[in-house]
Amino acid sequence: MRTLVVVRSLKMGGMERVAVNLADAFADAGHESHLVSFRRVKKPLSPTHASVNVHHLPLMRVCRLTVVGFLLELVARWLLNPLFNRAVFLGTGIMGGAVFRLWLWRFERRHGRVDRIVFRGQGTFEQVWTFRDERARYTLENILRAREPSFSRRLFARCLYQDRHLVAVSEGVAETLRQAMAVWRFSPASLEVIPNPCPIAGIRQTMLAPEPDIPSEPYIVNVARMVPAKDQALLLRAYARAGVTMPLVLVGDGRERANLEALAVELDIAERVIFAGQRDNPYPWMHHARLFVLSSRFEGMGIVLFEALACGTPVLSVDCPGGIRTILKGELESSIVAHDEESLATGIRDAAANAPPVIQEAWLDDFKPETVAARFLQTPGSAG
């Protein structure tokens, strides 16, 4: 089959990494795999499979060059957005959908008809919301918060979700979608739960790459963007309370880094906390760690958890909304602690004091690339 994965950009991020992993998974399964992004970045992620065809569609630039698209964006930004929260997509997505359809037509004239189109992330299909096609699957990576039935949210939901084939990356995300259906009054054509793929073989190859900055002694690691949603501040406070001597390594960067560095000083743990910054290859940092800790306020799925497990590293996670229980189930439920400072501190202390568990290959079965790729190619509702 011929597949097309569509993503807003190929910047270094969890959702973008999953888009690349899915394109690789389709190629590994023997399909003709294509990947297209809408925005150029300085250091884009690249597929590991040589047969994945990477394309770039400068969507916003093309839309603005049509003049009509530029005028629609101005109307949405300056007239609609003050009236309805987050209304810019109404203007940009009208022409965006038309431009993407034209691009797809030209793409198919060259490569042949596409059998499956997978849009990754809500931000991606906001930009092309007028595009509709039965072959398309729209993947939601994060939970929805349907607090109130406002007009703007109903309009947003009907434009993006109504009569579309939606895919949630976890049952937790799917449950928030079902709640939103009642509040925002929309009905998708279908709703499937398909987890993100874990490129186990690729991770195990890249985790062996040399990294001279990695501590030689046992350490605890967290890999995430430094933004409020990842809540490394909770991790720092719990680490300080735990009183363990193993260093804590934070891999990642973001707008919260300066605040986190200041907090480490305030907690008198700065000498034991290593801010490693953004790393192109985080897997050696996971592989050599004694424990991986997730402290997020919410996670659509928490792909870093199965990546750490694939690296052979035990994991510990706070119990947060979303999909961590898609990964941490069965025997792994003991790796979940309550979402508070004391519980996380106790979990860190216990993990440091006890022998690490043996990672079981069966824990990763649901996330094997071939399994996930096959699910995306099925007719909605045919899986199980």
N, C-alpha and C positions, 0 to 999 in steps of 0.2 A: 504494500500500500504506500501511497504518497502522503506524507504528513507535513504539517506546517505549524510550528510553535511561534506564537506572537507575544512579544514582551515590549514594554515601554523603553527600556534601556538594558544594557549589559554591564551596568556598574557593579561594583563589588557589594553584594547584598544577598540575603537569604532567598528572597523570592526570585531574584535574577539567577542565582546559582541553581535553583530548582528548575527554571526554564531550560537552562543549558543541560542539566542532568536528564530532563525529559527528552530533549532532542537527541542526546546520546543514547538514551534507552530505546528510542524508536530505531536508531541506526543499528544498535546492537542486536535488535530483534529481526534485522534483515529488511527493514523498510527503507524507502527513500525519504530521508529526513531533511527538512529545511527549517531554518530559524531566522526570524526577521525581527529587528528592533527599530524603534522610532526615533531614538536619540543617541547621538554619538557621545562617547565618554573617552577620557584620556587613556585609561587602562582597562579595556573591556575584557570581560570574562570570555573564555574561548572553550568550545567543545573539545573533549578529549578524543572523540571518535573522528578520524580523518575524513570520513564520508559525509559528515554533516555539512550541508551547504548554508553558509551564513550570508544574510542579506541585510541591507540597511534601507529603510524608507524614511527620509526626513519629513515626517508627517506634518508637523506644525509649520515648517518653512514652506512646504508646498501649498498647504491650506491658505497661508497668508498671501502667497503669490497669486492666488486666484482672485484676489481683491474681494470677492464675495465672502470668502472665508475670513478675511481680515475684518470686514465690516460686521459680520456675525459675531466675531470674537469681541469687538469693541462694544456692540450692543449688549452682549451677555455680561461683560466685565463692568461696564459703567451704568447700565440701566437695570438689568435683571438681578445681578449679584447683590446690590443694596437692598432689594426687596425680598429675595429668596436666598437663603444661605447656600453657598457652594453651587451657584447657578452658572458659573463660567462654562462648565461642560456642555450646557445646552447650546451654546454658540459654537464652541470649538468642535464638538462631536458631530454636528450636522454635516459640515464639509469634510471632517475627518473620515466619516463613514463612506462618503462618496469617493474620496481620494483612495482609501484603502480598497474599495471595490474595483476601481480602475486599475490600481496596482495589481490586484489579484488576477484580474482579467488578462493583463499583460504577462504576468507570471505564468499563468496556466497555458497561454499560447506558446510559451517557450518550453515549459517543463511538463505539461500535461495536467489533467484534472487532479485536484487535491482531494483525497478521501477523508481526511480529518484535519480540522483547524482547531487549535487549542490556544485560547487567550489566557495568559497567566497574569492574574492580579487585577483588582478592580480599577486601579489607575490606568491600566492598559485599555480596557474596553470602555472607560469613560471617554476616551479620545476618539472612539469610532462607534459610538452607541447607535447610530442610525444604520449600521451594517447588520444585516440579519441573514442567516444561512443555516439550513438544517444540519450542515456538516460541522458547525461550530460548537465548541464546548467552552464555557466561561468558568474559569477556575477561581474560586474565592479562597484567599490565603489566610484571612483574618476574621475574627468574630465580628458580628454586627451588634450594635447597641440600639435596639428599637425601644427607646424610652417613651416616646410620645408620638401620636399620629398627626404630625404637622403636615401642612400642605406641601412644603418643600421636600420633605423626606418621602412622601408618597409619590411626588412627581419624579424624584430621583430614582426611586425603586422601580417604578413602572417603565422608565426609560431604559434602565440597565438590566432589570431582571425579568420583566414580564414576557412570558412565552418563550423563554430561552432555556437551553439545556445547561443547567448549572451543575458545577462540580465543587463540592466542599472537600478540603484536604483532611478533614477529621470529622468525627461525629459531633464534637463540640461545636465546630463551626456550623455544621448542618442544623444543629438544634437552634442556634441563634437565628439562622435563616427561617426556620419554621415559625419561630416567634415573631419575626419581622413580617412574615406573610400576613399574619392576623392583624398586626398593628398598621402596616403600611398598605395593605390590601393589594397584593400582587400575587400572581400565580405563574410559576415557571412551567415550561413545557415538561421538565423533568428535574429531579434533584438526585445526584449520585454522590456517594462518599468514596473518593479515591485518594489514598495517601500519596505523599510525595515519594519519588524514587530515591533510594540510597545507592549511589554508585560504589558499591563495596570494593570491587576490585581496584578501581581507580584511587579510592581513598587509601587503601592498603599499600598501593605503590607510592603515592606521593607523601605518605606519612613517614617514609624512610629517608626522605631528602634531608641533607645536612642543614642544621640550623645552629650556628655557633653561639647564639645568644641564649639558648635554652638553659635553664639552671641544671646543674649536675645533680643536685639533691632532689628528693621528692617534693612535689609542689601541687597546689590546687589551682585549677584553671577555670576561667570563664571566657567564652568567645562570643562577642556580641557587639553591636553598635552601642556607643555610649549615648543613649537617649533615655528619657524618663521611662518609657515602656519596658526597658530591659532592667531597670531598677538595680543597678550595681551598688547604689547607696545602701540598700537593704543588705546586700551581700557583704559590704564592708563592715557594717555594724554587727552583723551576725558573726563574721570572721573575728572581729575584735572581741566579742563576747565569748566565743568558743575557746579562745586562749591557746590555740594550737601553734606550734613552732614552724610548721611547714609554710613556706612562702605562698602567697596568693598572687597569681599572674592573671592580669586582665589583658586579653588580646582584643584589640578593636580601637576605634576612635569615634569621635562625635562631639556634639556641642556640650555634653555634660562632663567632658574629661577634666577641665579645670576645676569644676566643683567637686569631682570625685577625688582629685589629688589633694584638694584642700581638706576634704573630709578625712582622708587617710592621715593627714598631719594632725587634725583635731582629735582623732581617735588614738593617736600615738602608736600607729601601726605602719607609718610610712616606710620604715626600714625593712618591713616584711612584705610590702606590696610592690609588685613590679608592673608598671604600665608599659606593656610591650608594643603598643600602637597597632595600626592596621598591618596585617600580614597577608601577602598574596597567597601563601600556602599555610593555613592555620593547623593543618593536620599533624605535623610533627609536634606542635605544642600540645595538641590533644593526646597524641600517642604516648608521649613521655610523662604525662601528668599522672599523679596518684589518684586524682579525683576530679571529675568535671562537675561544676555546680551551675544550675540555672536558677535565676532569681527574678524572672520576668513577672510583670503584673498580669500579662495575658500572652498567649502564644497560639497562633492559628494551628500550628502542629508542633513546632519545636524541633526542627530538623537537626539542630546541633546535638540533640540527645542521641539520635541513631548514628550520627557521624562519630560521636565520641565512642559509642559502643562498637562501631566498626573498627575504630582504632584500638580496641581492646581495653578501654578505660572505663572504670565504674562511673556511674552518674548519680547525682542527687539533684532533686528539683523541688521547688515549692509547688504547692497545689494551686494552679491558677486556671482561669477560664480558657477554653480552647481545646487543644488536642494533645496535651502531653500524655493523657491516659491512653491514647491510641498507640503510643510507644511503650509507656511504662505500665504494662498490664501483667497479670499472672504473677510470677515470681518477682517481677520488677516493681510491683506496687509498693514494696518496702522501701523503694528509692524515693518515694514522695513524702514530703513533710508538710505540715500546715504552713500557711503563708503568713508567718510572723517571725520576728527577729529571734526569739528564744528557741522556737522549733527548728529553725534553720541552723542556729548555733549548735544545738544538740545533735542534729544530723551530721554537721561537719565534724564535731568532736568524736562522735561514735565511728564515723567512717575512717578518721585518722587513727583511731585506736585499734581497730580490728583489721584482720587480714582481708585484702580485697577479694571480692567474689570472682569466680571464673565466668567469663563472658560466654554465653551460649549462642551458637550460630542460629538456632531456631528463633531467637528473639528478633532477628532481622528478616525473617522469611517474607512477611507481608510487604516489605519495602524493596524487594529485589526489582531491579529495573525491568526485567522481562515481564514480571507480574503486573506492574503498574502500567507498562506500555500496552499490554493486552487489554486491560480494563478500559483504557481510553478509546480503544478501537471497537469496543462492543456497542451494540445498540442499547440506549438507555433502558434500564430495568431488566436487562438480560443476565446480569451478574447475580447468580444465586437466587 
